[in-house]
Amino acid sequence: MSRSATELPASTRAFLTHPRTATLTTLRPDRTPHVTPVRFTFDPATGLARVTTRAGARKARNVAAGGPAARVALCQADGLRWVTLEGRAAVTDEPARLAEAVRRCTARYRAAPPDPPDLVVIEIAVDRVLSLNL
């Protein structure tokens, strides 16, 4: 079922708070998919998902290369239950946004994310949510 990020059922919102790993799919410059496991957070009130990473990581470079039209898919699964968050993505190293991403990630996963010197956050403005069995 496809929904907007701000009209999710309670069961879907709850599923997205469990400290599970997800996969992030970005597109390389040659338009082939790059899929990588990530930790992430999602704020259903604003429809914003966040993934912290290094600026030099392929996923961050893919998003940056895509410019303002860059789209990604973030999928969390548990058995036959899953949720995919899709939307436009951007990379930022703005200190306040990084701090918020780290705060949320630490709260969700009960451990701070790695803190490399080139830490950035991929922010995803979720505009489509697909799910099954939630």
KEVO-174987 format. One record per atom (N, C-alpha, C): residue in one letter; x negated, y negated, z negated; atom name. Coordinates in nm, 4 decimals. Example, Ala and Ser with C-alpha at 12.3 -4.5 7.8 and 13.67 -1.06 7.14 Angstrom:
REM KEVO-174987
["A", [-1.3190, 0.5690, -0.7800], "N"] ["A", [-1.2300, 0.4500, -0.7800], "CA"] ["A", [-1.3200, 0.3300, -0.7800], "C"] ["S", [-1.2850, 0.2250, -0.7080], "N"] ["S", [-1.3670, 0.1060, -0.7140], "CA"] ["S", [-1.2900, -0.0030, -0.7870], "C"] 
//
This chain:
REM KEVO-174987
["M", [-0.0844, 0.1178, 0.0000], "N"] ["M", [0.0000, 0.0000, 0.0000], "CA"] ["M", [-0.0887, -0.1238, 0.0000], "C"] ["S", [-0.0558, -0.2221, 0.0773], "N"] ["S", [-0.1307, -0.3470, 0.0839], "CA"] ["S", [-0.0577, -0.4551, 0.0039], "C"] ["R", [-0.1342, -0.5284, -0.0771], "N"] ["R", [-0.0786, -0.6359, -0.1589], "CA"] ["R", [-0.1764, -0.7523, -0.1609], "C"] ["S", [-0.1283, -0.8669, -0.2065], "N"] ["S", [-0.2210, -0.9777, -0.2294], "CA"] ["S", [-0.2837, -0.9577, -0.3670], "C"] ["A", [-0.3948, -1.0237, -0.3897], "N"] ["A", [-0.4702, -1.0061, -0.5134], "CA"] ["A", [-0.3967, -1.0552, -0.6370], "C"] ["T", [-0.3061, -1.1497, -0.6215], "N"] ["T", [-0.2400, -1.2073, -0.7381], "CA"] ["T", [-0.1082, -1.1396, -0.7733], "C"] ["E", [-0.0638, -1.0409, -0.6959], "N"] ["E", [0.0620, -0.9727, -0.7272], "CA"] ["E", [0.0417, -0.8226, -0.7494], "C"] ["L", [-0.0613, -0.7893, -0.8243], "N"] ["L", [-0.0927, -0.6494, -0.8497], "CA"] ["L", [-0.0127, -0.5943, -0.9667], "C"] ["P", [0.0292, -0.4680, -0.9572], "N"] ["P", [0.0950, -0.4053, -1.0716], "CA"] ["P", [-0.0034, -0.3900, -1.1881], "C"] ["A", [0.0492, -0.3796, -1.3073], "N"] ["A", [-0.0340, -0.3653, -1.4272], "CA"] ["A", [-0.1253, -0.2444, -1.4175], "C"] ["S", [-0.0787, -0.1351, -1.3582], "N"] ["S", [-0.1610, -0.0139, -1.3476], "CA"] ["S", [-0.2844, -0.0379, -1.2607], "C"] ["T", [-0.2706, -0.1167, -1.1562], "N"] ["T", [-0.3842, -0.1473, -1.0689], "CA"] ["T", [-0.4812, -0.2405, -1.1395], "C"] ["R", [-0.4278, -0.3420, -1.2063], "N"] ["R", [-0.5146, -0.4338, -1.2822], "CA"] ["R", [-0.5927, -0.3575, -1.3888], "C"] ["A", [-0.5255, -0.2655, -1.4581], "N"] ["A", [-0.5926, -0.1871, -1.5617], "CA"] ["A", [-0.7022, -0.0990, -1.5015], "C"] ["F", [-0.6736, -0.0353, -1.3887], "N"] ["F", [-0.7706, 0.0504, -1.3216], "CA"] ["F", [-0.8977, -0.0276, -1.2878], "C"] ["L", [-0.8814, -0.1532, -1.2494], "N"] ["L", [-0.9959, -0.2355, -1.2108], "CA"] ["L", [-1.0748, -0.2899, -1.3292], "C"] ["T", [-1.0328, -0.2606, -1.4504], "N"] ["T", [-1.1104, -0.3018, -1.5679], "CA"] ["T", [-1.1973, -0.1890, -1.6214], "C"] ["H", [-1.1740, -0.0656, -1.5777], "N"] ["H", [-1.2547, 0.0471, -1.6238], "CA"] ["H", [-1.3965, 0.0315, -1.5704], "C"] ["P", [-1.4967, 0.0650, -1.6510], "N"] ["P", [-1.6365, 0.0439, -1.6091], "CA"] ["P", [-1.6858, 0.1501, -1.5104], "C"] ["R", [-1.6320, 0.1487, -1.3922], "N"] ["R", [-1.6716, 0.2439, -1.2882], "CA"] ["R", [-1.7573, 0.1746, -1.1826], "C"] ["T", [-1.8334, 0.2554, -1.1127], "N"] ["T", [-1.9089, 0.2069, -0.9983], "CA"] ["T", [-1.8156, 0.2031, -0.8781], "C"] ["A", [-1.8392, 0.1092, -0.7897], "N"] ["A", [-1.7608, 0.0973, -0.6666], "CA"] ["A", [-1.8573, 0.0996, -0.5483], "C"] ["T", [-1.8027, 0.0998, -0.4286], "N"] ["T", [-1.8857, 0.0839, -0.3099], "CA"] ["T", [-1.8519, -0.0502, -0.2455], "C"] ["L", [-1.9551, -0.1184, -0.2008], "N"] ["L", [-1.9387, -0.2445, -0.1300], "CA"] ["L", [-1.9805, -0.2207, 0.0145], "C"] ["T", [-1.8901, -0.2523, 0.1065], "N"] ["T", [-1.9203, -0.2395, 0.2486], "CA"] ["T", [-1.9360, -0.3784, 0.3087], "C"] ["T", [-2.0536, -0.4015, 0.3666], "N"] ["T", [-2.0832, -0.5255, 0.4384], "CA"] ["T", [-2.1207, -0.4870, 0.5814], "C"] ["L", [-2.1311, -0.5863, 0.6670], "N"] ["L", [-2.1715, -0.5597, 0.8054], "CA"] ["L", [-2.3113, -0.6146, 0.8304], "C"] ["R", [-2.3980, -0.5273, 0.8843], "N"] ["R", [-2.5319, -0.5698, 0.9239], "CA"] ["R", [-2.5200, -0.6656, 1.0441], "C"] ["P", [-2.6278, -0.7363, 1.0754], "N"] ["P", [-2.6227, -0.8252, 1.1928], "CA"] ["P", [-2.5855, -0.7535, 1.3228], "C"] ["D", [-2.6148, -0.6224, 1.3333], "N"] ["D", [-2.5765, -0.5489, 1.4550], "CA"] ["D", [-2.4334, -0.4970, 1.4472], "C"] ["R", [-2.3593, -0.5376, 1.3412], "N"] ["R", [-2.2176, -0.5063, 1.3179], "CA"] ["R", [-2.1936, -0.3629, 1.2699], "C"] ["T", [-2.2975, -0.2886, 1.2349], "N"] ["T", [-2.2783, -0.1555, 1.1773], "CA"] ["T", [-2.2560, -0.1712, 1.0272], "C"] ["P", [-2.1783, -0.0811, 0.9662], "N"] ["P", [-2.1495, -0.0950, 0.8227], "CA"] ["P", [-2.2673, -0.0545, 0.7349], "C"] ["H", [-2.2801, -0.1268, 0.6259], "N"] ["H", [-2.3777, -0.0946, 0.5215], "CA"] ["H", [-2.2958, -0.0724, 0.3941], "C"] ["V", [-2.3036, 0.0457, 0.3359], "N"] ["V", [-2.2258, 0.0801, 0.2161], "CA"] ["V", [-2.3226, 0.1075, 0.1028], "C"] ["T", [-2.2966, 0.0440, -0.0110], "N"] ["T", [-2.3860, 0.0597, -0.1251], "CA"] ["T", [-2.3063, 0.0628, -0.2553], "C"] ["P", [-2.3514, 0.1421, -0.3541], "N"] ["P", [-2.2828, 0.1416, -0.4831], "CA"] ["P", [-2.3138, 0.0131, -0.5600], "C"] ["V", [-2.2129, -0.0393, -0.6283], "N"] ["V", [-2.2294, -0.1640, -0.7040], "CA"] ["V", [-2.1445, -0.1606, -0.8307], "C"] ["R", [-2.1822, -0.2477, -0.9242], "N"] ["R", [-2.0940, -0.2824, -1.0351], "CA"] ["R", [-2.0318, -0.4158, -0.9969], "C"] ["F", [-1.9075, -0.4385, -1.0392], "N"] ["F", [-1.8383, -0.5612, -0.9994], "CA"] ["F", [-1.7370, -0.5990, -1.1042], "C"] ["T", [-1.6867, -0.7205, -1.0913], "N"] ["T", [-1.5738, -0.7629, -1.1741], "CA"] ["T", [-1.4683, -0.8222, -1.0818], "C"] ["F", [-1.3455, -0.8223, -1.1316], "N"] ["F", [-1.2349, -0.8768, -1.0545], "CA"] ["F", [-1.1448, -0.9562, -1.1471], "C"] ["D", [-1.1106, -1.0768, -1.1047], "N"] ["D", [-1.0190, -1.1632, -1.1789], "CA"] ["D", [-0.8892, -1.1714, -1.0986], "C"] ["P", [-0.7858, -1.0956, -1.1391], "N"] ["P", [-0.6616, -1.0952, -1.0616], "CA"] ["P", [-0.5897, -1.2304, -1.0614], "C"] ["A", [-0.6139, -1.3128, -1.1619], "N"] ["A", [-0.5470, -1.4440, -1.1665], "CA"] ["A", [-0.5953, -1.5354, -1.0546], "C"] ["T", [-0.7232, -1.5246, -1.0198], "N"] ["T", [-0.7791, -1.6097, -0.9143], "CA"] ["T", [-0.8039, -1.5328, -0.7847], "C"] ["G", [-0.8000, -1.3998, -0.7915], "N"] ["G", [-0.8283, -1.3183, -0.6736], "CA"] ["G", [-0.9757, -1.3147, -0.6380], "C"] ["L", [-1.0638, -1.3384, -0.7356], "N"] ["L", [-1.2077, -1.3436, -0.7101], "CA"] ["L", [-1.2777, -1.2205, -0.7673], "C"] ["A", [-1.3496, -1.1505, -0.6802], "N"] ["A", [-1.4349, -1.0389, -0.7221], "CA"] ["A", [-1.5792, -1.0874, -0.7166], "C"] ["R", [-1.6622, -1.0339, -0.8062], "N"] ["R", [-1.8020, -1.0769, -0.8136], "CA"] ["R", [-1.8940, -0.9559, -0.8214], "C"] ["V", [-2.0050, -0.9631, -0.7474], "N"] ["V", [-2.1094, -0.8608, -0.7491], "CA"] ["V", [-2.2424, -0.9331, -0.7653], "C"] ["T", [-2.3182, -0.9006, -0.8692], "N"] ["T", [-2.4512, -0.9599, -0.8833], "CA"] ["T", [-2.5515, -0.8705, -0.8115], "C"] ["T", [-2.6538, -0.9334, -0.7554], "N"] ["T", [-2.7559, -0.8600, -0.6810], "CA"] ["T", [-2.8762, -0.9508, -0.6606], "C"] ["R", [-2.9768, -0.8989, -0.5944], "N"] ["R", [-3.0934, -0.9794, -0.5571], "CA"] ["R", [-3.0667, -1.0507, -0.4245], "C"] ["A", [-3.1208, -1.1680, -0.4075], "N"] ["A", [-3.1038, -1.2421, -0.2821], "CA"] ["A", [-3.1596, -1.1640, -0.1638], "C"] ["G", [-3.2642, -1.0862, -0.1880], "N"] ["G", [-3.3268, -1.0093, -0.0807], "CA"] ["G", [-3.2615, -0.8762, -0.0513], "C"] ["A", [-3.1592, -0.8387, -0.1274], "N"] ["A", [-3.0919, -0.7103, -0.1044], "CA"] ["A", [-3.0165, -0.7153, 0.0286], "C"] ["R", [-3.0106, -0.6021, 0.0965], "N"] ["R", [-2.9433, -0.5947, 0.2269], "CA"] ["R", [-2.8010, -0.6473, 0.2186], "C"] ["K", [-2.7260, -0.6128, 0.1131], "N"] ["K", [-2.5865, -0.6567, 0.1026], "CA"] ["K", [-2.5765, -0.8084, 0.0976], "C"] ["A", [-2.6656, -0.8735, 0.0232], "N"] ["A", [-2.6644, -1.0198, 0.0144], "CA"] ["A", [-2.7061, -1.0809, 0.1480], "C"] ["R", [-2.8059, -1.0240, 0.2113], "N"] ["R", [-2.8492, -1.0756, 0.3420], "CA"] ["R", [-2.7399, -1.0590, 0.4462], "C"] ["N", [-2.6676, -0.9453, 0.4409], "N"] ["N", [-2.5582, -0.9242, 0.5363], "CA"] ["N", [-2.4497, -1.0299, 0.5193], "C"] ["V", [-2.4107, -1.0560, 0.3945], "N"] ["V", [-2.3062, -1.1558, 0.3691], "CA"] ["V", [-2.3535, -1.2933, 0.4143], "C"] ["A", [-2.4765, -1.3291, 0.3790], "N"] ["A", [-2.5289, -1.4603, 0.4177], "CA"] ["A", [-2.5347, -1.4748, 0.5701], "C"] ["A", [-2.5736, -1.3691, 0.6391], "N"] ["A", [-2.5833, -1.3741, 0.7855], "CA"] ["A", [-2.4456, -1.3887, 0.8510], "C"] ["G", [-2.3419, -1.3400, 0.7821], "N"] ["G", [-2.2066, -1.3487, 0.8364], "CA"] ["G", [-2.1460, -1.4873, 0.8274], "C"] ["G", [-2.2090, -1.5758, 0.7499], "N"] ["G", [-2.1582, -1.7124, 0.7356], "CA"] ["G", [-2.0205, -1.7157, 0.6728], "C"] ["P", [-1.9445, -1.8218, 0.6959], "N"] ["P", [-1.8139, -1.8361, 0.6315], "CA"] ["P", [-1.7106, -1.7326, 0.6762], "C"] ["A", [-1.7384, -1.6615, 0.7836], "N"] ["A", [-1.6441, -1.5596, 0.8315], "CA"] ["A", [-1.6771, -1.4199, 0.7775], "C"] ["A", [-1.7807, -1.4083, 0.6935], "N"] ["A", [-1.8219, -1.2773, 0.6421], "CA"] ["A", [-1.7094, -1.2120, 0.5623], "C"] ["R", [-1.6762, -1.0897, 0.5985], "N"] ["R", [-1.5744, -1.0130, 0.5262], "CA"] ["R", [-1.6389, -0.8871, 0.4719], "C"] ["V", [-1.5902, -0.8449, 0.3553], "N"] ["V", [-1.6414, -0.7245, 0.2917], "CA"] ["V", [-1.5246, -0.6427, 0.2376], "C"] ["A", [-1.5550, -0.5194, 0.2007], "N"] ["A", [-1.4582, -0.4321, 0.1334], "CA"] ["A", [-1.5270, -0.3719, 0.0120], "C"] ["L", [-1.4585, -0.3741, -0.0995], "N"] ["L", [-1.5078, -0.3231, -0.2267], "CA"] ["L", [-1.4097, -0.2158, -0.2712], "C"] ["C", [-1.4566, -0.0905, -0.2865], "N"] ["C", [-1.3655, 0.0203, -0.3176], "CA"] ["C", [-1.4077, 0.0918, -0.4450], "C"] ["Q", [-1.3137, 0.1020, -0.5388], "N"] ["Q", [-1.3336, 0.1779, -0.6621], "CA"] ["Q", [-1.2427, 0.2990, -0.6572], "C"] ["A", [-1.3005, 0.4173, -0.6825], "N"] ["A", [-1.2221, 0.5409, -0.6760], "CA"] ["A", [-1.2434, 0.6238, -0.8014], "C"] ["D", [-1.1415, 0.7027, -0.8323], "N"] ["D", [-1.1486, 0.7994, -0.9407], "CA"] ["D", [-1.0591, 0.9154, -0.8990], "C"] ["G", [-1.1206, 1.0222, -0.8482], "N"] ["G", [-1.0415, 1.1325, -0.7965], "CA"] ["G", [-0.9580, 1.0860, -0.6790], "C"] ["L", [-0.8275, 1.1116, -0.6863], "N"] ["L", [-0.7379, 1.0714, -0.5780], "CA"] ["L", [-0.6767, 0.9329, -0.5983], "C"] ["R", [-0.7239, 0.8607, -0.7002], "N"] ["R", [-0.6791, 0.7229, -0.7223], "CA"] ["R", [-0.7878, 0.6292, -0.6715], "C"] ["W", [-0.7484, 0.5255, -0.5981], "N"] ["W", [-0.8464, 0.4285, -0.5523], "CA"] ["W", [-0.7815, 0.2935, -0.5258], "C"] ["V", [-0.8680, 0.1913, -0.5296], "N"] ["V", [-0.8285, 0.0549, -0.4943], "CA"] ["V", [-0.9390, -0.0037, -0.4085], "C"] ["T", [-0.9007, -0.0649, -0.2969], "N"] ["T", [-0.9953, -0.1370, -0.2122], "CA"] ["T", [-0.9564, -0.2844, -0.2120], "C"] ["L", [-1.0547, -0.3691, -0.2411], "N"] ["L", [-1.0380, -0.5144, -0.2387], "CA"] ["L", [-1.1097, -0.5657, -0.1143], "C"] ["E", [-1.0380, -0.6364, -0.0282], "N"] ["E", [-1.0975, -0.6914, 0.0934], "CA"] ["E", [-1.0892, -0.8435, 0.0898], "C"] ["G", [-1.1876, -0.9091, 0.1504], "N"] ["G", [-1.1810, -1.0538, 0.1582], "CA"] ["G", [-1.3069, -1.1164, 0.2123], "C"] ["R", [-1.3027, -1.2496, 0.2187], "N"] ["R", [-1.4187, -1.3270, 0.2635], "CA"] ["R", [-1.5195, -1.3346, 0.1492], "C"] ["A", [-1.6472, -1.3260, 0.1864], "N"] ["A", [-1.7531, -1.3247, 0.0861], "CA"] ["A", [-1.8545, -1.4346, 0.1123], "C"] ["A", [-1.9149, -1.4798, 0.0044], "N"] ["A", [-2.0222, -1.5794, 0.0125], "CA"] ["A", [-2.1234, -1.5478, -0.0969], "C"] ["V", [-2.2482, -1.5849, -0.0727], "N"] ["V", [-2.3566, -1.5647, -0.1685], "CA"] ["V", [-2.3924, -1.6987, -0.2295], "C"] ["T", [-2.4092, -1.7005, -0.3621], "N"] ["T", [-2.4507, -1.8248, -0.4277], "CA"] ["T", [-2.5487, -1.7944, -0.5407], "C"] ["D", [-2.6362, -1.8898, -0.5654], "N"] ["D", [-2.7264, -1.8830, -0.6806], "CA"] ["D", [-2.6990, -1.9996, -0.7751], "C"] ["E", [-2.5822, -2.0627, -0.7592], "N"] ["E", [-2.5432, -2.1762, -0.8439], "CA"] ["E", [-2.5385, -2.1278, -0.9887], "C"] ["P", [-2.6117, -2.1920, -1.0792], "N"] ["P", [-2.6263, -2.1434, -1.2163], "CA"] ["P", [-2.4954, -2.1150, -1.2909], "C"] ["A", [-2.3979, -2.2024, -1.2821], "N"] ["A", [-2.2725, -2.1797, -1.3554], "CA"] ["A", [-2.1985, -2.0572, -1.3008], "C"] ["R", [-2.2013, -2.0379, -1.1708], "N"] ["R", [-2.1330, -1.9231, -1.1110], "CA"] ["R", [-2.2063, -1.7934, -1.1445], "C"] ["L", [-2.3391, -1.7993, -1.1431], "N"] ["L", [-2.4181, -1.6822, -1.1829], "CA"] ["L", [-2.3903, -1.6462, -1.3285], "C"] ["A", [-2.3893, -1.7458, -1.4153], "N"] ["A", [-2.3650, -1.7212, -1.5576], "CA"] ["A", [-2.2278, -1.6569, -1.5788], "C"] ["E", [-2.1271, -1.7043, -1.5074], "N"] ["E", [-1.9929, -1.6469, -1.5198], "CA"] ["E", [-1.9910, -1.5027, -1.4700], "C"] ["A", [-2.0586, -1.4754, -1.3610], "N"] ["A", [-2.0647, -1.3389, -1.3080], "CA"] ["A", [-2.1349, -1.2456, -1.4069], "C"] ["V", [-2.2440, -1.2911, -1.4644], "N"] ["V", [-2.3183, -1.2097, -1.5623], "CA"] ["V", [-2.2331, -1.1876, -1.6872], "C"] ["R", [-2.1649, -1.2915, -1.7333], "N"] ["R", [-2.0789, -1.2784, -1.8520], "CA"] ["R", [-1.9706, -1.1741, -1.8290], "C"] ["R", [-1.9036, -1.1824, -1.7159], "N"] ["R", [-1.7957, -1.0885, -1.6864], "CA"] ["R", [-1.8477, -0.9462, -1.6687], "C"] ["C", [-1.9605, -0.9321, -1.6008], "N"] ["C", [-2.0184, -0.7990, -1.5797], "CA"] ["C", [-2.0599, -0.7364, -1.7131], "C"] ["T", [-2.1213, -0.8153, -1.7985], "N"] ["T", [-2.1636, -0.7668, -1.9301], "CA"] ["T", [-2.0430, -0.7219, -2.0118], "C"] ["A", [-1.9349, -0.7962, -2.0070], "N"] ["A", [-1.8139, -0.7589, -2.0807], "CA"] ["A", [-1.7533, -0.6298, -2.0253], "C"] ["R", [-1.7476, -0.6159, -1.8941], "N"] ["R", [-1.6842, -0.4975, -1.8341], "CA"] ["R", [-1.7669, -0.3714, -1.8552], "C"] ["Y", [-1.8984, -0.3808, -1.8336], "N"] ["Y", [-1.9842, -0.2621, -1.8371], "CA"] ["Y", [-2.0596, -0.2457, -1.9686], "C"] ["R", [-2.0380, -0.3395, -2.0608], "N"] ["R", [-2.0991, -0.3357, -2.1942], "CA"] ["R", [-2.2517, -0.3347, -2.1904], "C"] ["A", [-2.3065, -0.3898, -2.0838], "N"] ["A", [-2.4510, -0.4052, -2.0682], "CA"] ["A", [-2.4738, -0.5127, -1.9621], "C"] ["A", [-2.5734, -0.5941, -1.9857], "N"] ["A", [-2.6033, -0.7001, -1.8889], "CA"] ["A", [-2.6564, -0.6390, -1.7599], "C"] ["P", [-2.6251, -0.7022, -1.6475], "N"] ["P", [-2.6813, -0.6541, -1.5217], "CA"] ["P", [-2.8314, -0.6852, -1.5170], "C"] ["P", [-2.9045, -0.6225, -1.4271], "N"] ["P", [-3.0464, -0.6579, -1.4126], "CA"] ["P", [-3.0609, -0.8078, -1.3874], "C"] ["D", [-3.1756, -0.8630, -1.4255], "N"] ["D", [-3.1978, -1.0068, -1.4147], "CA"] ["D", [-3.3247, -1.0363, -1.3350], "C"] ["P", [-3.3253, -1.0022, -1.2052], "N"] ["P", [-3.4440, -1.0313, -1.1245], "CA"] ["P", [-3.4573, -1.1819, -1.1026], "C"] ["P", [-3.5751, -1.2283, -1.0643], "N"] ["P", [-3.5932, -1.3725, -1.0443], "CA"] ["P", [-3.5086, -1.4294, -0.9306], "C"] ["D", [-3.4676, -1.3452, -0.8363], "N"] ["D", [-3.3865, -1.3939, -0.7236], "CA"] ["D", [-3.2396, -1.3533, -0.7367], "C"] ["L", [-3.1891, -1.3515, -0.8610], "N"] ["L", [-3.0508, -1.3111, -0.8858], "CA"] ["L", [-2.9525, -1.4047, -0.8160], "C"] ["V", [-2.8535, -1.3445, -0.7494], "N"] ["V", [-2.7447, -1.4182, -0.6841], "CA"] ["V", [-2.6146, -1.3452, -0.7150], "C"] ["V", [-2.5046, -1.4096, -0.6824], "N"] ["V", [-2.3744, -1.3442, -0.6951], "CA"] ["V", [-2.3047, -1.3509, -0.5599], "C"] ["I", [-2.2502, -1.2368, -0.5202], "N"] ["I", [-2.1629, -1.2320, -0.4039], "CA"] ["I", [-2.0225, -1.2528, -0.4580], "C"] ["E", [-1.9576, -1.3598, -0.4147], "N"] ["E", [-1.8205, -1.3885, -0.4558], "CA"] ["E", [-1.7274, -1.3525, -0.3407], "C"] ["I", [-1.6259, -1.2747, -0.3728], "N"] ["I", [-1.5319, -1.2264, -0.2723], "CA"] ["I", [-1.3943, -1.2842, -0.3016], "C"] ["A", [-1.3436, -1.3640, -0.2094], "N"] ["A", [-1.2084, -1.4191, -0.2207], "CA"] ["A", [-1.1130, -1.3128, -0.1653], "C"] ["V", [-1.0609, -1.2312, -0.2548], "N"] ["V", [-0.9804, -1.1155, -0.2150], "CA"] ["V", [-0.8469, -1.1619, -0.1567], "C"] ["D", [-0.8184, -1.1164, -0.0347], "N"] ["D", [-0.6915, -1.1513, 0.0288], "CA"] ["D", [-0.6093, -1.0282, 0.0671], "C"] ["R", [-0.6650, -0.9096, 0.0419], "N"] ["R", [-0.5895, -0.7874, 0.0675], "CA"] ["R", [-0.6335, -0.6808, -0.0333], "C"] ["V", [-0.5337, -0.6133, -0.0893], "N"] ["V", [-0.5603, -0.5048, -0.1830], "CA"] ["V", [-0.4881, -0.3806, -0.1328], "C"] ["L", [-0.5624, -0.2738, -0.1148], "N"] ["L", [-0.5054, -0.1455, -0.0737], "CA"] ["L", [-0.5261, -0.0489, -0.1890], "C"] ["S", [-0.4293, 0.0394, -0.2129], "N"] ["S", [-0.4437, 0.1341, -0.3232], "CA"] ["S", [-0.3655, 0.2613, -0.2962], "C"] ["L", [-0.4004, 0.3635, -0.3728], "N"] ["L", [-0.3291, 0.4908, -0.3659], "CA"] ["L", [-0.3218, 0.5509, -0.5051], "C"] ["N", [-0.2044, 0.6008, -0.5381], "N"] ["N", [-0.1795, 0.6726, -0.6629], "CA"] ["N", [-0.1988, 0.5883, -0.7876], "C"] ["L", [-0.1681, 0.4600, -0.7786], "N"] ["L", [-0.1732, 0.3722, -0.8957], "CA"] ["L", [-0.0402, 0.3032, -0.9123], "C"] 
//
